[in-house]
Structures are given as structure tokens and as C-alpha cells.
Amino acid sequence: MQNALFTAFSAQVARLTEKGATLSDINRVIKFASSPVCEFVLPVIDAGIVSGMTNQKAVMRLAQASNFIATGDVAAFDKGTALIVAALALTPKTEIQFSDIHFIMGAKGDDNTVMLPGVSRSKLARVLTLIDSVGTVTSQCSRTVGTGGFLTALGVVKSAGKTAFSVVNRAHPFVQAYALRLHNMTDGALALIAEK
């Protein structure tokens, strides 16, 4: 018998196929949101939330993050998700400017950039490596913590206007599970993600 989360991701595959989504995104959802993975992460992801998601990239990256939590497979590692979850888990700050999280992810800062308390950009750069494309930083931030982002859908963050978001549930089981998987990565796995 299939679990509700696998059914929700399968329905998303059907919806994305019908709307003409890119084949690579559809295939990633199929690959990463397998029945065993969905069974493993069911305690940390509400199937009803997945059913209601409409952002194609957010659905695909949530499937990928689910696989990473369940398996620790480096192929399921996503730098954008990892940098954001690490920052959210480390900082006590509740309202975060997009420009500041962009800086943590690898974008250039300016005179208005504020370091997030508890987060070391240089340590994240050493451990997870940063993203060097501003466009990539912006899109990965949007599909994760933007209005249609998967952490927004899960109730971890919410919009705080056009330039910021608020952390409303840092202790969400998804954040805890993902952060634990990051914490437990081996040196060999970290070396592999540095090459990605």
C-alpha cells in the first residue's frame, strides 16, 4: 500500500506533466520521491501540503531534499537548500532580509549587508561551498524561502514583505532532519559535494 506522501508526489508528477513542465524536473521528482523515501520522511512532511504546492521548482527540490534526508545520497544534495537550512538552524534571528541570505549563499554583499548572528559564511564556504552565480542564488532562495518556496509551504518561514522573510518554526521536523543529515555527513561526502 502506498503512503499518502508518495501519492501526493505522484499527483504532482501528473500535474506537472499535464502543464508541460520540463522533463528533467518531472524526472527528478520521480527519481527522488520514491515510495521508500516518502515512507521515511512521512513523519516530517505533511502530504496535504505537498498536494497543494504549485511551484514546480519547489516541488522538485522538496522531493530532492526528502531523498537527501532519507538516504544521505550526495546525488540528492542541493547546495541552495543546504546553505539555507544551515543558516536557519544556526541563527536565532527571526526576520531575515533576502539580500543577507543571498550573501550567506555566495552573492556579493554591499554596505547594507548584515551578517546573520550565529552563521559563519566562511565556515559554510569551507564545508558546503558557496554558489557563485547571482541568478542561481536568487532562484534557489525563491524556490526555498520565497512566497512559493517549499519551506514557506511547510510553515517554516513566511513572507515579511518583498525584501524579507520571517522564521516562524525553526524547530520544524523537516529542518531538524535536514540539519541532522548535514551534521552527520562524512568527510568523503563533503569532498564529493565540493566537486559538484
Buried (B, 14 or more C-beta within 10 A) or exposed (E): EEBBBBBBBBEBBEBBEEEEBEEEBBEBBEBBBBBEBBBBBBEBBBBEBBBEBEBBBBBBBBBBBBBBBBBBEBEBBBBBBBBBBBBBBBBEBEEBBBBBBBBBBBBEBEEEBEBBEEBBBEEBEEBBBBBEEEEBBBBBBBBBBBEBBBBBBBEBBBEBEEEBBBBEBBEBBBBBBBBEBBEEBEEEBBEBBEEE
